């Protein structure tokens, strides 16, 4: 019976791979009118390696806004990739449009510094590890080491963390583990139905959540919305939080993405359309339920820039205040993916049953 369940779930995984993270636009398609093309922007990222922690050393790509002799302090944005985009070193940047955040146009939106570091660590997927709980401490150590190496030009009170899918899950887990470290968080279609105990750790952290209503992998109604509600229920300032909903997931030119899971494209383009208008099919509310109107150029980057923390840059060992399950997946096992797929299948089954009941009333 258990063998049949595993086989069924593996088959589901194979089917789901068709809607897992895809690459960026094809050349020329939906390109933004920026001064530098995406490939040139991706080329600005440099490789680095974090210290070995609990048997793991995470490599990363980073962009630095600092010039020789620069005395300014810049924010640090930590970007966490989704499943399959950590398959090899550098893919987390090559296969994602976060590089647009290094463009002169987007960098200028980081106030007051006029720029920001972008740090993109990689979960070692070649070892079948997909931002598991065992990565919390190595990721923290990598961030700590990066800050130490660039301490003269990093503003430790302006550290922002975001990511999508599995990276959205890790965004929430890192925020719950070390809430004092971050000034704001922006999880996108996070593959974690956050429990109330961990959500309470975010009580003073501004959070901007983004999701597609028809997401086939991370259910909007049974996972993302409950996570949002749990964060708000314990939050000291709900008005500081935002939730962007995409009724249809599109590129900034309005053309549909290959999957409704790809809500991160809105964030990659700072929540504006290709002509700097409203992002296609997106609506945003704050934690009080009030509608939020985004006016160019005040999008995600401007929202992040208004928040600071009291963090002093001191490293920390351990998993902080993160509440982990009794049985921690110290190594990635097939059950990590199976549990994720099972959550999706359970939510899908519930939705189908609800639909049947609704149709039966007609």
C-alpha positions, 0 to 999 in steps of 0.5 A: 500500500505504501509502495503504491502511494509512493509510486502514485506520488512520484508519477504526480511529481513527474506530471507537476514538473511540467509546471515547475519554474521556467526560464525567463523570456525568450530573447526579445519577448516582453523585454523591459525598456531598460538601459541594459539587457538581461544577459548583461545584468546577469553577467554582473553577478559574482560567485562566492562560497559560504563557510561549511556549517553542519557539513554544508557549504552554500555557493552563491552569486551576488551583485555589489553596488559599491564602487572603489572608495565608496563610503555609502551603506547599501541595503542587502536583498537576499533572493532565494530560488525555487525548486529546480533553479539550484540544479547547478552553480549560477542557475539561480541567476541565469534562469531567473529575472531577479537580475533586473533588480541590478539595473540602473533604473531599479537600483535607483529606487533603493532609497536613500542609498541609491543601490542595493546588494543582491545575494542569491544563495543556492540550495545544493540540489545536486545533492537532492536538497531543496531548501530543507530545514537542514539548510537554515543554519548553513544559509544563516552562516552564509549571510553572516559571512557575506555581511562580514566580508562587506561590512563597510558598505552593507547597512545591516539595518536594511536586510530584506529577504524574499524568494519563490516557491521552495525559496518562499518557504525558506523566506518564511522559515528564515524570517521565523528563525531570525526575525530580528535580522530582517527589516522586511520579507517578501515571500512569493507562492511559498511552499509552506503552510505556515503554522501559527507558532512560527507565524507569531515570530513575524509579529513585527516584521513587514511582509509582502506576500504574492500569489496566483489564485490558480496556482497549481502547486501552492494552493491559494485558498488552502495554503497561501491565504491561511498563511497570510491570515496567521501572520496577520492574526499575530501582527503588531502592525497589519497595515505594514503588510501587503498581499498581492493576488494575481487572478491570472499570472502574466509577464509584464506585457500581459502575455500569460506565463507557462504556469499560474505558479510563476507569480514571481515575475511580478516581483522581478519587475517591481510590480509594474507592467512593461509600460510602468502601469498596473501589473496585469491582473494583479490587485493588492491589499494591506493587512487591514483589507484596504486596497493598495494602489501602486504608483510608478515607480513606488513598487516592491523596492520602494516598499522595502526601502521604507523599513529598517530594523535594529539589527547590529550585524552580530552572527548567531548560531543555531536555528534561532526562534524557528519551531521545527517539527519533531522529526527534522529532515536533516538530509533531503529525502524523497519524502520531502517532495512527497509530503509537498506533493501530498499537500497539493493533492489533498488541497486539490481533492478538497477543492474538487469535493467542494466544487461537486457539492456546489454543482449538486445544488444547481 
